[in-house]
Structure formats: structure tokens, C-alpha cells
Amino acid sequence: MKIISIVLLLASAFLSIKHGWVAFQPATAEQAKMMANLGITKTIMPYFGAFSIIIGLMLFFPQTFFISNLLNAVTIVLIMAMSLRAGDYKTALIEIPFLAMPLIMIWLKYPLKS
């Protein structure tokens, strides 16, 4: 169980930091279209990026492990809700496994505590 928890921790932190970094890069045409469909503007993207990077880094500390997973789950639910509002059911369904990851990590608890 501890190995699974460590793998999930590393994967979740990597994805959060990667998505945060991408938010600071120029958007491709496909990304810009998806963001426009969700109602996310270019102005908001750096804030989402910084938020995502902070969540990814917070995962490594036992004191902030729970809150970072909770914020990650809330962010994913927000993306799913915005996708459903835009009529993009495929994106909402794709997000389900990513929603399960922070919830499973909360259940498994912080893996690096001795």
C-alpha cells in the first residue's frame, strides 16, 4: 500500500506541476479553443498555473497533504462542472480518474511519514 501511495503522490505532484507550468506557456490553437469553451480567459491562466504548482508542491509536506488533495479534487470538480455546462461531456468523463486520484491518496494517507 505504501508503494502505491508513493507512486500516486509522485504522479499527482508531477501532473499538478506540469499543468501549472503549461499554463504559463503560449496556448496552442486546440488548448485556446478548449479554454474558451470552458469560459477561461488568458488573463486567468497564470493564476490557475500558480495555484496548480503550489498544490503540487504542497503534496510533499505532511502538514499540507490533506488540504492539497482536497484543493486538487475541488479543482477537478470545477473543471468537470465547467465542461458539463459547455456541453463537453467527453472532457468531464475523462476527468473522473483524475478526480479519483486525490481521493484515494486521502484514503491511503501521507506515505512518507515514518
C-alpha positions in Angstrom: 0.0 0.0 0.0 2.8 2.4 0.8 4.4 1.9 -2.6 1.1 2.6 -4.3 0.7 5.7 -2.2 4.2 6.9 -3.1 3.6 6.3 -6.8 0.3 8.2 -6.6 2.0 11.1 -4.7 4.7 11.4 -7.3 2.3 11.2 -10.2 -0.1 13.7 -8.7 2.7 16.2 -7.9 4.1 15.8 -11.4 0.8 16.3 -13.1 0.0 19.4 -10.9 3.4 21.0 -11.6 3.3 20.1 -15.3 -0.2 21.6 -15.7 0.8 24.6 -13.8 3.9 25.1 -16.0 1.8 24.7 -19.2 -0.5 27.5 -18.0 2.4 29.9 -18.4 3.3 28.8 -21.9 1.6 30.2 -25.1 -1.5 28.1 -25.7 -1.9 26.0 -28.9 -5.0 26.5 -31.0 -6.6 23.4 -29.5 -5.9 24.5 -25.9 -7.1 28.0 -26.6 -10.4 26.6 -28.1 -10.9 24.3 -25.1 -10.3 27.1 -22.6 -12.6 29.4 -24.5 -15.3 26.7 -24.4 -14.9 26.4 -20.6 -15.0 30.2 -20.2 -11.4 30.5 -19.0 -9.6 33.6 -20.3 -5.9 34.2 -21.0 -5.8 36.6 -18.0 -6.9 33.8 -15.6 -4.5 31.2 -16.8 -1.4 32.3 -14.9 -3.4 32.2 -11.7 -4.6 28.7 -12.4 -0.9 27.8 -13.2 0.4 29.2 -9.9 -2.4 27.6 -8.0 -1.6 24.2 -9.6 2.1 24.4 -8.9 1.5 25.3 -5.3 -0.9 22.4 -4.9 1.8 20.1 -6.4 4.4 21.3 -4.0 2.1 21.1 -1.0 1.6 17.4 -1.6 5.2 16.7 -0.3 4.6 18.1 3.2 2.6 16.0 5.7 1.0 19.2 7.2 -0.5 20.2 3.8 -1.1 16.8 2.3 -4.8 16.6 3.0 -5.6 20.2 2.0 -3.6 19.9 -1.2 -5.5 16.8 -2.2 -8.8 18.5 -1.3 -7.9 21.5 -3.4 -6.9 19.3 -6.2 -10.2 17.4 -6.1 -12.2 20.6 -5.9 -10.3 22.0 -8.9 -11.0 18.8 -10.9 -14.7 19.0 -10.0 -14.7 22.7 -11.1 -13.2 21.7 -14.5 -15.8 18.9 -14.8 -18.7 21.3 -14.0 -17.5 23.9 -16.5 -17.1 21.1 -19.1 -20.7 19.9 -18.5 -22.0 23.5 -18.6 -20.3 23.9 -22.0 -21.8 20.6 -23.2 -18.4 18.9 -23.4 -19.3 15.5 -21.8 -16.1 13.8 -23.0 -13.8 16.1 -21.1 -16.0 15.7 -17.9 -15.8 11.9 -18.2 -12.0 12.0 -18.9 -11.6 13.8 -15.6 -13.1 11.1 -13.5 -9.9 9.0 -13.0 -8.1 12.3 -12.1 -10.7 13.0 -9.5 -10.3 9.5 -8.0 -6.5 10.1 -7.5 -6.6 12.7 -4.8 -9.5 11.0 -3.1 -7.6 7.7 -3.0 -4.5 9.5 -1.7 -6.5 11.0 1.1 -7.7 7.5 2.0 -4.2 6.0 1.8 -2.8 8.9 3.9 0.6 10.5 3.6 3.1 7.8 2.6 6.5 9.4 3.6 5.7 9.6 7.3 7.7 7.2 9.4 
